[in-house]
Structures are given as structure tokens and as C-alpha cells.
Amino acid sequence: MSRALVLTPGDPQGIGPEVACRALVARPPARPVLLVGDPEPVRREAEACGLELAPLDAHDLPTGAVGLLPPPPGPEPVEVRALRWAVAACLDGRAAGLVTGPIHKARLAAQGFAHAGHTDFLGALCGVERPVMAFTGGELRVALVTVHLPLARVPAAVTSEGVLHTVCRAHEALRDQLGLPAPRLVVCGLNPHAGDDGLLGREELEVIGPAVRAARAQGVDARGPVSAEAAFLDARAGRADLVVAMYHDQGLAPLKAVDFGRSVNWTLGMPIVRTSVDHGTADDLVGTGRADPSSMVAALELASQLADVREGRA
């Protein structure tokens, strides 16, 4: 019997419960799935879309079944308690991987949640200091050097160590998990025109360039820094397998313009499989029936594929 994927729907006030249930109806994954979160909105959405739920533990789920489990009680928000349980289940081998629905960072911060988002919280739970946020699933693949930072803080946060770490984790993930034998990475500059040889900034000369050279010395096929527009043109033309972006919107604005709904948030450098949707809680869509489950479908499929690789079944 296959180990289950754990799916945390995320913020119970957002579209997470709806897209989770609709995705499981639209394309049931090859593994059993255990939904862990606030049971009330999950049951409501499951009834609305015809998803059959079993209130079972992860050990008891047969292939193709979908179970529902509330997280253990406690003072934290329900979506945080669900994540703690899910990560523990993945780390101790009860579950094969984690798929997450969207959380609302401002609502959680107002309740005392100290992390900037899913990725760094999951890294803390797994004992990983620098997990890498990446996206795959459509025409483009992207990995981010910095994530949820105000733009004014990005230049100081872009370090040679951070660039090298991101490039190497992306290379390893493409090679070992997606099966690309010789991944080709292109690395963006921080400044317009990749700094124009120092005219528009020196980060490319003093920080990013040395990191790319260090990666190449380790056998990674990485080039750059190049301007972001050139990097994404290369990726769309098939001349690169992944773009390494320096900050959130540099990477995600082009990605979502091309691949929104198809791309999957994929956390690299972790001891567990973790994928997620490429969108937020979309409060304005709650209850309208217009929430698109396609990114959740893709996240479930990628998590199942990556779990197979880890188990030596792919």
C-alpha cells in the first residue's frame, strides 16, 4: 500500500479547502491523500463537489482514498498546527510528502506567527536553515535567492553564499528529482542590464559573478549574471532549464504571466517532499465557485512523482 500524501488546505477562510477538494475530484492522484486542517470548510467543499471523505489516519488509507484529519488541538492557528503535524508525519515516514494550500501571511502575523511564509517555517520545522523556493510545471522553472523581503532590503540580502546555495540546490533538484542529466541554469543580475559593467551597480561584479564562477567550478552548468529579460527569453527558447532570480517579483512576475495555474511551488533542499499551489488565498473568490484548482492538481501530481523518485519507484 502506498504511503499517503498529506494535503494541508491552508487558511480556512480562503480558497484552499475548495481547490483541494475540487482537485482531488478532477484528477485523483496515484497515492492516498490525507487532508489535515479545519474539518468544517473541508467537509462543506467536499460535499459541494462530490468528494468522498474518510476520517482515517494516514496508516489506514488505501490507494485512491481521501481521508480527513483535524490537527491536534493547541493555541496556534489551525493551519499552523496542521503544518506541524504534516511535517512530523513526513519526517518520521508516516507520509510520503506534503502538499500545501495557501496561507494568509497578514492574518497569521496578526495572530503571532513569526515566519514570513510557508517556506521558512517548513525549513525551521525540518532543521534546514536556507530552503530554496522554486517553481516548475509550465514553460518556465525559477528558483529564488531571496523571497519575502521588502525591495529595499534585497540588495543587502543577495550574497555570494546565497546565490551559490540557490544555484547548487536547483542543479541537484533538477538532476536528482526531475531526471535532467545535465541541467542548464541561467542566473539573473540584480540591477537593470545586469549592472552594465558596474555603471548601474556593482552587485553583479562583486557578488553574483563570483558565485556563478564558484558553481561552475563545482561542475554546475550555470551562466550569468545576465539581465532578467535575457534570462527568461533564454528559458522560453529552450536554452536554459531554470532561471535563478535574485528576488521575488523578478522571478514570479514573468513566471505567472506565462504559467499561472500550471506552475507549482516546489521547496528545494529539504529532507521531505513539499509542493504547493502558485497562488494565494483569493478571498474575493471564496464562495463564488470560480476558484481554479489546476495549480493544486499540478502540485499533487508533482508531489506524487517526487515521492516515487525518493522511494526508488520512478
C-alpha positions in Angstrom: 0.0 0.0 0.0 1.4 3.4 -1.0 2.1 5.9 1.7 -0.2 8.9 1.7 0.5 12.5 0.7 -0.6 14.9 3.3 -2.5 17.9 2.0 -2.9 21.0 4.2 -5.6 23.2 2.7 -4.2 26.3 4.4 -6.2 29.3 5.5 -9.8 28.0 6.2 -11.1 31.4 5.2 -9.6 31.3 1.7 -10.0 29.1 -1.3 -7.7 26.4 -0.1 -10.4 23.9 1.0 -12.3 24.4 -2.3 -9.3 23.9 -4.6 -8.1 21.0 -2.6 -11.4 19.1 -2.8 -12.0 20.0 -6.5 -8.5 19.0 -7.5 -9.0 15.6 -5.8 -12.2 15.1 -7.7 -10.8 16.4 -11.1 -7.7 14.1 -11.0 -7.3 11.7 -8.1 -3.6 11.1 -7.5 -2.0 7.7 -7.6 -1.5 7.8 -3.9 -3.9 8.1 -1.0 -4.3 11.7 0.3 -4.8 12.8 3.9 -6.4 16.2 4.3 -5.2 17.8 7.5 -6.9 21.1 8.5 -10.0 22.7 9.8 -12.6 19.9 9.1 -15.7 22.2 8.7 -14.8 24.0 5.4 -13.2 20.8 4.0 -16.4 18.8 4.6 -18.5 21.7 3.2 -16.4 21.9 0.0 -16.2 18.1 -0.3 -20.0 17.8 -0.2 -20.3 20.6 -2.8 -18.1 18.8 -5.3 -18.9 15.2 -4.5 -15.6 14.2 -2.9 -16.0 11.2 -0.5 -14.0 11.6 2.7 -12.9 9.0 5.2 -12.0 10.2 8.7 -8.9 7.9 8.8 -5.3 8.0 10.0 -2.6 8.1 7.3 -1.7 4.4 8.1 -5.2 3.3 7.2 -5.8 4.9 3.8 -5.9 2.6 0.8 -4.7 3.8 -2.6 -7.2 6.3 -4.1 -8.8 7.2 -0.8 -9.0 10.6 0.7 -9.0 10.9 4.4 -9.8 13.9 6.7 -8.0 14.5 10.0 -8.2 17.6 12.2 -4.8 18.7 13.5 -4.0 18.2 17.2 -5.5 20.9 19.5 -3.4 23.8 20.6 -3.1 27.6 20.8 -1.8 28.2 17.3 -4.0 28.8 14.2 -5.4 25.6 12.8 -3.3 25.9 9.6 -0.1 26.2 11.6 -1.0 23.1 13.7 -1.8 21.2 10.5 1.6 22.1 9.1 3.4 20.9 12.3 1.6 17.6 12.2 2.2 17.1 8.4 5.9 17.8 8.6 6.3 15.4 11.5 4.4 12.7 9.6 6.8 13.2 6.6 9.9 13.2 8.7 9.0 10.0 10.6 7.9 8.2 7.4 4.2 8.0 8.0 3.6 10.2 4.9 5.3 10.3 1.6 5.2 14.1 1.0 3.4 17.4 1.8 1.2 19.5 -0.5 0.1 22.8 0.9 -2.7 25.2 0.1 -2.4 28.9 0.5 -2.0 30.7 3.8 -2.7 34.4 4.5 0.5 35.9 5.9 -1.0 39.0 7.3 -3.8 37.2 9.2 -1.2 34.8 10.6 1.1 37.6 11.6 -1.8 39.2 13.5 -2.1 36.0 15.5 1.6 35.9 16.4 3.0 33.8 13.6 6.7 34.9 13.4 7.6 33.5 9.9 7.4 35.3 6.6 5.6 32.4 4.9 5.4 28.7 4.4 8.9 28.1 3.1 11.0 29.4 6.0 8.5 27.9 8.6 8.8 24.5 7.0 12.6 24.9 6.8 12.6 25.6 10.6 10.5 22.5 11.3 12.9 20.4 9.2 16.1 21.9 10.6 17.0 23.5 7.3 18.5 27.0 7.6 18.1 28.0 3.9 15.4 26.2 2.0 15.0 27.3 -1.6 11.7 28.4 -3.1 11.4 27.2 -6.7 8.7 26.8 -9.3 8.1 24.3 -12.0 5.3 22.7 -14.1 4.8 25.1 -17.0 7.1 26.6 -19.7 9.4 28.1 -17.0 11.3 26.9 -14.0 12.5 29.5 -11.5 14.5 29.4 -8.2 14.7 32.5 -5.9 17.7 33.7 -4.0 15.6 35.9 -1.7 11.9 35.5 -1.1 9.6 37.6 1.1 11.6 40.8 1.7 10.8 44.4 1.2 12.5 45.5 -2.0 14.7 48.0 -0.1 16.3 45.1 1.8 17.0 42.9 -1.2 20.5 44.2 -2.2 22.0 43.5 1.2 20.3 40.1 1.3 21.8 39.0 -2.0 25.1 37.4 -1.0 27.6 35.2 -2.9 26.9 32.4 -0.4 23.1 32.7 -1.0 23.5 32.8 -4.8 25.8 29.8 -4.8 23.5 27.8 -2.4 20.4 28.5 -4.6 22.3 27.6 -7.8 23.6 24.3 -6.4 20.3 23.2 -4.8 18.5 23.9 -8.1 21.1 21.9 -10.0 20.8 19.0 -7.7 17.0 19.0 -7.7 16.7 19.1 -11.5 19.3 16.3 -11.8 18.3 14.0 -9.0 14.5 14.6 -8.7 13.4 15.7 -12.2 15.9 13.5 -14.0 17.6 16.1 -16.1 21.1 14.6 -16.6 22.8 18.0 -17.3 20.7 20.9 -16.1 21.4 24.3 -17.6 20.9 27.3 -15.3 20.9 31.0 -16.2 21.4 33.5 -13.3 19.8 36.9 -13.3 21.6 40.1 -12.3 20.1 42.3 -9.6 20.3 45.6 -11.5 18.9 46.6 -14.9 21.1 45.3 -17.7 22.9 43.2 -15.1 24.6 46.3 -13.9 26.1 47.4 -17.2 29.7 46.5 -16.1 29.3 48.5 -12.9 27.6 51.5 -14.3 24.2 50.6 -12.7 25.5 48.8 -9.7 28.4 46.5 -8.6 26.5 43.5 -7.2 26.9 41.6 -10.5 30.7 42.1 -10.4 31.3 41.6 -6.7 28.6 39.2 -5.5 26.7 37.3 -8.2 29.5 36.8 -10.8 31.9 35.2 -8.2 29.1 32.9 -7.1 28.4 31.7 -10.6 32.1 31.0 -11.2 32.2 29.1 -7.9 29.2 27.0 -9.1 30.9 26.3 -12.4 34.0 25.2 -10.6 31.8 22.6 -8.8 30.6 21.2 -12.2 27.3 23.1 -12.4 26.3 24.4 -15.9 25.4 27.9 -14.8 26.0 31.2 -16.6 25.4 34.8 -15.7 24.8 37.2 -14.4 22.6 38.3 -17.3 19.7 40.7 -17.5 16.5 39.2 -16.2 14.7 39.7 -19.6 17.5 37.9 -21.4 17.4 35.1 -18.9 13.7 34.5 -19.3 13.9 34.7 -23.1 16.6 32.1 -23.0 14.4 29.8 -20.8 11.4 30.2 -23.1 13.5 29.5 -26.1 14.8 26.2 -24.6 18.3 27.4 -24.0 18.1 27.1 -20.2 16.3 24.7 -17.9 15.9 27.0 -14.9 16.2 30.7 -14.1 17.8 31.8 -10.8 16.2 35.1 -9.9 17.5 37.5 -7.2 14.2 38.5 -5.7 10.5 37.6 -5.6 8.9 39.6 -8.3 11.9 39.4 -10.6 11.2 35.7 -10.8 7.5 35.4 -10.3 6.1 38.2 -12.4 7.3 36.6 -15.7 6.6 33.1 -14.4 3.0 33.9 -13.5 2.4 35.9 -16.7 3.3 32.7 -18.7 2.4 29.8 -16.4 -0.2 30.9 -13.8 -2.3 27.9 -12.9 0.2 25.4 -14.2 3.3 26.2 -12.1 3.9 24.5 -8.8 5.8 26.0 -5.8 8.5 23.4 -5.0 10.7 23.7 -2.0 14.3 22.5 -2.6 17.0 21.4 -0.1 14.6 19.7 2.3 14.5 16.2 3.8 10.9 15.9 2.7 8.9 16.4 -0.5 6.9 19.6 -0.4 4.9 21.2 -3.2 2.3 23.9 -3.1 0.0 26.0 -5.3 1.3 29.1 -7.1 -1.5 31.4 -5.7 -2.8 33.0 -2.5 -6.0 32.7 -0.6 -8.0 34.7 -3.1 -10.6 35.9 -0.6 -12.7 37.5 -3.3 -13.3 34.1 -4.9 -14.5 32.3 -1.8 -18.0 31.0 -2.3 -18.2 32.1 -5.9 -17.4 28.7 -7.5 -14.8 30.3 -9.7 -11.6 29.2 -7.9 -9.4 27.3 -10.3 -8.0 24.0 -8.9 -5.4 23.5 -11.7 -2.4 24.5 -9.7 -3.4 22.2 -6.9 -3.8 19.4 -9.4 -0.3 20.1 -10.6 1.1 20.3 -7.1 -0.5 16.9 -6.2 0.9 15.3 -9.3 4.4 16.6 -8.8 4.4 15.6 -5.1 3.4 12.0 -6.1 6.1 12.0 -8.8 8.8 13.2 -6.4 7.7 10.8 -3.7 8.1 7.9 -6.3 11.6 9.1 -7.0 12.6 9.2 -3.3 11.2 5.7 -2.9 13.0 4.4 -5.9 9.8 3.7 -7.8 10.3 6.1 -10.7 
